[in-house]
Amino acid sequence: MSEKKKFYITTPIYYPSDKLHIGHAYCTVATDAMARYKRLCGYDVMFLTGTDEHGQKIEDKAKAAGVSPKEYVDNIVEGPQGVKDLWKLMNISNDRFIRTTDDYHVAAIQKIFKKMYEKGDIYKGKYVGKYCKPCESFWTESQLVDGKCPDCGREVQDAEEEAYFFRLSKYAGRVQDLLENTDFLEPRSRVNEMVNNFIKPGLEDLCVSRTSFQWGIPVDFDPGHVVYVWIDALFNYTTALGFMNDKYHDFEKYWPADVHFIGKEIVRFHSIIWPAMLMSMEMPLPKKVFGHGWLLLDGGKMSKSKGNVVDPYLLAQRYGVDSLRYFLLREFPFGTDGNFSNEALIGRINTDLANDLGNLVSRTTAMVGKYFGAHLPAGCGATGDEADLANLVAQSMGNVGLSMQFPEDDPQKFDVELIAMAAQLRNTYEDKMEQYAFQDALMEVFKLIGRANKYIDENKPWALAKDETQQDRLAHVLYNLLECVRISAVLLTPFMPETCEKIFAQIGADDSRRTWESAGVWGALSDQAPVSKGENLFPRIDAAKELEELAALEEAAKAEAAAKAEPEYITIDDFAKVKFVTAKVLSCEAVKKSKKLLRFTLDCGEGQPRQILSGIHEYYEPEDLIGKTVVACVNLAPRKMMGLESNGMLISAVKEGAEGHEELHLLMLDDKVPAGCTLG
């Protein structure tokens, strides 16, 4: 028996400064789908993910939380709804999980740092420049965009300290050649950006140690210095295999990596700094770095620090993990940005999963049960002619002319079209998967699913069932449908593993009919397979009702997150911009389907009424507030809640009431105070 081919794939290691969001899940689900696909194809796969746990931002957040940095990251990574919990929920099949605080990694990084130092590729100097704390990145003045970080657009701060530097400039020529003359970096569109923006202007040496904070791996030969970010983070891909440590012993087996999947914001580090460091260490380079696009929300990148994130826990628990996995890889091409929306998610579930896949499985298994019981009759499977046709199509990658002519009403015409599509599917799917074109691979599978649904309408099994002479035809039609379901489920397994297990159980496909090899064979399903109609795989969702409920849940989550967020101080100049005015309550009513919101119509002295929503129904009844004089902020940006626009905010305060209960008090003035007075 020949040894299995190896495949090593990694996600980036995620920074546990806060809970992970849907953007992190996107990358990890894609990596998982690729790993599962390669296992399906018979590869010996190593799939690595993990967390990058050092740095000044973690140190600052831990201090603000009153815990040690290790306690802080332990909670984010290992705690309830932490990183590991999320990957378990999302059915991520990683073989290994690395934390950069792991002892074996720490010891290995110290050895790597010293080796590069002794070679002369790391030297001591002084860093003077600009530093972006959220990105943990140093920048020169010329690299800033409008004086801010070019990656995240936030403020930078002056930095000056003793530091060690890596001679990145020494490897500029070799890295440029790697990028321009190989397929090391994909999509290819990212190559020009790296070369023109970073290498050609002059690749500067890289700061690789810090002395202004302590939360990092100590430089063991120079106390006071800690290893800074990229040596620590990037070499995780090798230390997790046992490089320069005794924890694992499969570095030679799996290295170099076949592909690193990363977000496009860290392409620079993986396509320029990482190969240069490996060149310094005289190590083989990974075969490929693939920089996928971002999931955008309201046109902007999701960011923990900006707070515009989507909670994967909420969506996975509400709609099912496989629905979310499918949506993430079907909705957007993997190499480009994609706009995330709840509307698009619900639309995909209803259209592709409920109408197409779920409907096909449900109709087919129900008809088998209704017309034949638990088993189709013996001999109803693929004929010799159909098997020959399938083999011919598969061997020619589908590029075969079907010259057979059938009368318009000959049902065999429909059989041939269906079988030809099914026979070439695995080859087409494989071609797309090898290009990391997950969206296209899924589209190919759903073409067959759509054709199978059309095949039902063409053959009208309910009509065949009424004709005693058509029982053989009826059984053959249903067998063809089951076989299409089986092939589709095999190829959907990397994307929706739990759902496909349910499908296999319903159509009676044993383990030998769930393999990669069997997906390329028409007629592999036994015609005596036990068939049963199971649960509805994807119930349809009432989109309008669901979107309202989601909006309310997300508002509540944002409010909770805001309450827990670290304080962001403003200056007196910022405060002076806030406009407070007195307002008369003209009307007040409860917002339907909301327990908290009241809808106010106010006279703010502006000549026309103003609508403001306020979550104070727990403390006030609307009829008690009509005619009262309140204080409102009227230059707050409008926002929608429960589908209604709120143009400002009512001012209230919380204080402790009886028995320690919190009470909310709306700021109300003497009713003789006129509306529209500005408060200074």
N, C-alpha and C positions, 0 to 999 in steps of 0.2 A: 504494500500500500504506500503510495507516494505521500510525502509530507505536505501538510496543508500550506498554502500560501499565506504570508503574514500581512496584516493590515493594522497600522497604528494610527489612530485618529484622536485629536484632542479638542476640547473647548479652550477658550482662555480661562485663566483662573480669576474668579470674580472677587471684587473688592467688597468685603463685608462691613461697609460703613453703615449700612441700613439693610432692611429686608429687600430681597431681590424683586424685580418687576417683570412684566411680560416680555420685555426686550431681552432679558437674560434667558428666559424660558425659550424664546424663539431660537437663539443660537444653540442651546442645549438640546432641544427637540430635533433640530436639523442634524446635529451630530449623532444623536441617538438613532435617527432614521437611517443615516448612512451606515452606522455600525451594525444595525440589525440587517440591513440589506446585504452587507458583506458577509455576515454570518450565514444568512440564507443562501448565499452563493458558495458557501463552503470554506470561507477564509477563517484562519486563526486570528481573531480580532483582539486588540488591546484598545480600550476606550477609556481615556483619562479625562477627568474634570477635577475641579478643586477651588481653593480660595487663596487669595493674595492678602495676607493679614498684617503686614507691617506698614509703617509710615506715619507721618505727622498727623494726618487727618484722623486716623484711628486713635492716636494718643490724645488728641484734643477732645474727641467725642467721648472717650472713656473718662477723661478728667471731668467733663461736664456732667457725665452720668454718675460720678462718684464711685467708679469701679476701676480696677486695673485694666490695662489694654487686653490682657489675655482673657479676663472675665467677660469683657465686652464682646470680643470676637467669638468666644465660646458660645455665648447666648445667640448671636446671629447665625452661627454655623450649625450648632448642635441643638439649640433650644427649640421650643415649640414654634412651628411654622417657620423654622429656619431654613437654611440652604438645603441641608440633607433631607428635611421633611418635604420640601418642595419637589426635589428630584424624585423622591419616593412617590409622591402624589402624581407626578407627571409620567410615571412609569419609565424612568430613565435607567438604562441598562449598563451604566458605567462599570468597568471592571476594577477601576482604582480611583480613589479620591485622595488628593494631596492637599495638605494645609501647610503653608510656608512656615508655620510655627512648629511643625513636626521636627523632633530632634534629629532624625536622620538627614532631613533637608538642610537644617541649620549647619550641621557639621560639614556636609558636602559643599555648601556655598562658601564656607570659610576656606576650604581647600582650593576651590576654583578661583576665588579672589586672589589667594596667595600665589597660585600658579601663574595667573595673568600678570601679577605684580612682578614676580621674579623674572618673567620673560621680558619685562620692560614695557608691556602694553598698558599697565596701570601706573600712574605717577601722582605724586602729591603736588597740589597747587592751591589756588585761592579762587573761589567762585564769586563773581560779582555780576549781578544781572537781575532778571525778573523771575518770579516764581509764582505758579498757580497752584494753590493748595488743593482745590478739588480734583485737579488732574494729576497732581504730583509731578508737574513738569516744569523744567527750567526753559526760559526763552531769552533770546537776545532782543534788544530794542527793535531791531529791524523786522523781527518775526512777528511782533505784536500786530493785531488788527484793530485800528482805532484805539490803540493803547491798552487793549485787553487781550486775554488769552485767545489765540487763534483757533483752539479746539472747542472751548466751551463758551467763549464770549464773556467770561466773568473777569472781575478785577484781578490784577496781579499785584504782588508786593515786591519791594526791593529786597534782595537777598545778598548777603556778603558773609562768607565763612570759609574756613580752611576745609579742603575737600580733596579726595582722590578723583582722578580723571582717567577714563578709558580712551586710548588713542584711536578713536573712531575714524578720524581723518586718514589714518594709515591705510584703511581698507576701502576707501571711497571708490577707487577705480575698479576693484574686484567686485564690489557690491553693484556698481552701475552696470558692469558687464553681465552679472547674474540676472539683473532685472530686465535689461534690454534684449538679451540674446538667449534667454531660456523662458520656459513657462512656469518659473518658480512662483510668480505672483499672479493670481487671478482674482477677479476678472481683469482682463488685460487693460481695461480703462484706467486702472489704478497705477499702472507703471509710470506713465508720463507725469502724473502728479508727484510721485515720489522722486523721480529723477530731476524734474524741473524745479520743484519747490524746495528740495532739501539737499540734493547732491551737487547739482551744478552751481548753485550760489556759494558753495564751499561748506563741506561737511565739517562741523566743529567737534572737537573732542567732548566726551560726555561725562558729566558729573556722576560718579558712582558711589560716593559716600557722603554722609552728613554728620555734622557735630552739633546742630541746633536742637536736636531731639534725640531720645534714647530708644524709642520703640522700633527696633530693627535688629538684624543679626550683627553682633559685634565684629569688627575687624580685629582678629585675635592678636595681630602683631602691632596694633596701634590703638590702645585704649582711648575711648572718647569718640571714635568714629564708628558709625554703623553703616552696613551695606545699604545702598540706596536703590530701591525699586527694581531696576531692570536686570541686574545680575541675579538678584534674589528671585524675581518673578519668572524670567524667561527660562532659566535653567531648570525650573520645575519639570519641564517636559522630559528631561534626562534623569534627574535625581529620582523621579517616581519610578524609573525602571532599574534603579540601583547604581547609577553613575556616581562614583566616588563615595559609596556607602555600602553597608552590608545588609540593609533592610530588604532589598530585592536583588534579584540576580538574573534579570532578563533584558539588560541594556543591549547586549550584542544580538539578542534574538529579535528585538523589535525596532531598534534605532537603525536608520533614520526614520522619523515620522513620515507617513504617507501624506498626511495633510493636517495642518492646523486650521480649524475654523475659528475666525475672529470677527469682531465688529470692525467696520471700516475706520473708526476713530483710533484704533491701535495698529493699523496697517504699518505706519511708519516704524514703530518699534519692532514689529515682527519681520518686516521686509528689508530693513536697513541695519538696525542695531543687532538683532538676533543673528543674522548670518555673519556679521562682522565679528561678533564675540565667538561664534563657533570656529571661524577662520583663525582667530587668535589661539583657540584651544586645539587647533588642528583636528577638528572633529567633522564627520560627514554632515552636510546640510540636510534639513528636511526636504522632501521632494516637492512640497507645495504649501503655500500659504494662500488661503482663500478668504478675502475680506468681504463679508456680506453687508447688505445695506441695513439701515435703521428702520425700526417701526416708529412711525411718526404719529403724534397725537395732536390734532388741531394744527397740523402743518409743521410742528416742531419736534425735535428729538426728545424722547422720554428721558428723564433724568431724575435720580433720587433727590439731588440737591434742589432741583427746580420744583419738585413735587407734582409734576404732570405725568404720573405713572398709572399703569393699569395693574390691578392685583390679579395674578394668575390663579391664586387660591379661590377667589370669588367666582371666576369664570369656570374653572375646572369642576368645582363642586356643584355649580348650578347647571352646567350643560353636559358634563361628562368629560373626562380627560381626553378621550379619543376625538371628540368633536373639536376640542380646542387644538389638539395636535394637528388634525387635518386642516383646519382653517389656517393655521400659521404657515403651513407649507404649501397650501393650494392657492391662497389669495394673492401672494406676491412672488415675483421672481426673486430667487435667493440672493442674487448679486446687486439688487437695486433697493432703494428705499420704498416703503409701502405705508400707506395711511391706514392706521388701525381705527376701527369704529365698531361699536356694538351693533349698529345696523348691518354692517357687512358680515359680522360673525353670525348673527341670527339668520341672515339671508342665505349664507352657505349651508347652515344646518338644515334649513327648511327645503332648499332646492336640491343640493347634491346628496345630502345624507338621508333626509326623510323621503323626499319625492322619488329620487333615483335609486340609490343603493337599498335603503330600507324597504321601499316599495317592491323592488324586484325580489328580494329575499322573502318578504312576507307573502306576496302573491304566489310565488313559485311553490314554496313549502305548503301553503294552504291548499293549493290545487292538487298537489300530490296526495295530501291527506284526504281531501274530499273525494277524489276520483279513484284512488287506488289503496288508501290506507297508509301503512307505515313504509311500504316498499313498492317501487315500480315493478312491473312484470319482467321476468328474466328475458334477455335478448333484445331489450329496447334501446341498448346503448349505441355507441358509434359503429357505423358500418365500415367495412373494409375500404370502400370508396372514399368515405369521409376522412378516415385515417390517412389515406394516401394523399388526399388533397391538403390536409393539415401539414403533413410532412413536407410537401412540395412548397407550400407557402412559407413555412418556417425556415427551410433551408435557403430560400431565396430572399430572406429578409422582407417578405411581403411583396417583392417586385416581380410578381408573376401575373401574366394576363389570364384571366378566367374566361376562356373562349367558349365555355359550355353555354348553349342557348336553351332557355326554358320558356315554355308558354307563360304568358303573363299570370295565369292562375295556377301554375304548377308550384306547389308548396316547397319542392326541393330547391327552388331558386332562393327562397329565404334561408334554408339550411346552409347552402353554399356561402352566401354572403356573411352569415353569422360566424360560421366555422373559419372562414378565411380571416376575418378580423381577429378572432380569438387566437388563431394559430400564429399570427405574426406579432401579437402583443408583447410577449416576453422579450423579444429581440429589440423592439422599439423602446420599451421601458428600460431595458438595460443600457441602451445608448444614452438615454436622458439621465439616468442615475449616475453614470460614470462622468457626466459633465456637471454633476451637482445641480441639475435642472429639475428640482423636486416638483415644481409646479407643472412642468411639461409631462413628467412621468405620471403624475396623478391625472392629468387631462387625458392621457392615452388610455388609462384604465377606465375612466368614466365614459369614454367613447364606446367601449364595449358594453358597459352597463346600460348606457342609453340605447344601444342597438338591441340589446336583449329585451328591454322594455317594449321597444317597437315590435320585436319578434312576437311578443305575446299578442299584441293587437293584430298583427298580420295573420296569425294562425288561429286566433279565437278559440282557445281550449274549451271554453264553456259551450261553444257550438259543437265542437268535435265530441264532447262528452255525451251529447244527446243522440249521437249516431252510433249504433252498435257496430257498424262496419269500420268505424274510424278509431277504434280503441288502440290499435297498434300505433297509429299516427299520433294520437294524443300522448301516449307514453313516450314516444320518441321526442316529441316537442318538449315535454317536461324534462326529459333527460338532458336535452341540449341546453335548456335554461339552467339546470343544476350545474352542468359542466362550466358554463360561463360564470356562474356565481363562484364556483371553486377556483378557477383560474384568477378571477379578480381578487378574491380573498387572499390567495397566496401572495400576490403582488402588492396588496394593501397592508400586509402584515407589518412591514417596517414602520408604517405610519400610524396604524390603528390596531395594535396587537391584541388588546382585550376584545374588541369588536369582532375581529377575524376569528378568534377562538370560538366565540358564540356562533358565528356563521358556520364554521367547520362542524360544530356539534349539531346544528340544525340540519345540515345536508348530509351528515353521516360520513364525512371525509376523515379517514384515519390518518395517522402520522405520515404514511408513505404517499398520501395524496396532498400533502401540504408542503412539499419540498420544491426547491428551485427547479430541479429536473422535471418534476411532474407538471410544472406550470408551462413547460414547452411541449407537452404531449396532449393532444386532443383525445378524449375518451378514457382518461386515467381513472375517473370516478367509477366505482362499481355500479352497475345498473341495479344491484340489490342493496345498495347503501341504505341504512335506516334513516328516514327523513321525518322530521318533526317540526311543527310550527312553534317557534319559541316566542319570547317576549318581543314587543315592538322595539326594534333597535334604536330608532331615532324618532320619538314623538314630535309632532309638529308644534311649533311655538307660536303663540299669539303675539305677533311682533309689537303691536302698539302697546298692549298691556305690559309686556316684558320690558320695553324701553323705558316706560315710566317708572317701573319698579327698580330697574338698574340705576336710573338717574338718582332716585332717592337713596339707594344704598351707597352710591359713589359719593354723594354729598355728605352723608354721615361719615364715611371713611375719611374724606378730606378733613372734615371738622375734627375727627379724632386725631388724625395725624398732625394737624396744626396745633392741637392742644399739647401734643407730646414733643413738638419740634423745639430745638434749642432756640433761645431768644436771639432775635436779630435787631440790634439797636438802631434807632434812627436819630438824626440830629435835630436840633431845634428848627433848622431850616425846613427839614422834612415835615415836622409837625405843623409848621406855619402854613403849609399848603392845604391842610385839612380844613374844610369849610363846614362849621356847625351852625345850624339855624333852628329857630323855634318853629314848630309845625302843629297845626290843629288837625285832629283826627276827624275826618269827614265821615268815613265809614270803615268798618273792620269786619272781616268774615274769615272763617276757617277755610283752609285750602283742602279740597277734597283729596282723599287717600293719603293725607299727611297728618300725623299725630301732633306735630310740633308747629307747623307753619300757620301764621296768620297773615292775611292779605290786607294791608292798610291803604286807604286812599287819603292823602294828606294835602292840606293847604299850607304850602311853604312860602307864601307870599310871592309866588312867581307868576301869578296870573292864570295858571292852569294847574289842575291837580297832579300830584306825583304818586306813583305806586311803589311801595316798599314792602318786601316780605320779611318777616321776622319770626324766628323759631321760639316763640315765648308762650305758645298755647298751653303748655304745661303749667304756667303760672297765672295766666290771665284768660278770662272769657272775653270774646270780642265785644259783646254788648256793653261791658264795663268800661271800655276804652273810648267809645265814641264821644266826641266833644272834648276830650282831654288835650292838654298842651304837652307835647313831647319835644325831645331834641333829636335832630337827625343830621347825619353826615350826608351832604348832597352832591359832593364831587367824587364819590367812589364810582369806579367803572361799573356799568350795568352788568348783571349776570342773571342767568336763568336758573330757576329752581322749580322742579315739577312742571316744567313747560311754561312757567310764568316769568316775566322779566321783573327783576328788582332793581330800582334805580336809587340806590343809597342804602343807608343802614340806620336803624334806630339805636340810640345809645342806652345801654343798660349795664347793670353791675351785679355781680354775684356775691352774696355774703352768707355766712353760716347762720342758720336759723336754729330753731329748737331742736334739741337732741342731736346736734351735729349735722342736720340736713342742710344742704345748700338751697338758698332761695335766690331767685332772680328778681331784681327790681328795675323796672323801666324808669329812666330819668324823666320825671314829669314836673312841670312848673305850674305856678299859679295860673289858673285859666284866664285871668285878666291880661296876661302877657300876650301881645299880638303875634300873629304868625309872621314869619319872615325875618325876625330879628337875628342878626349875625352875632354869634358868641365868640369873644376873643379870649 
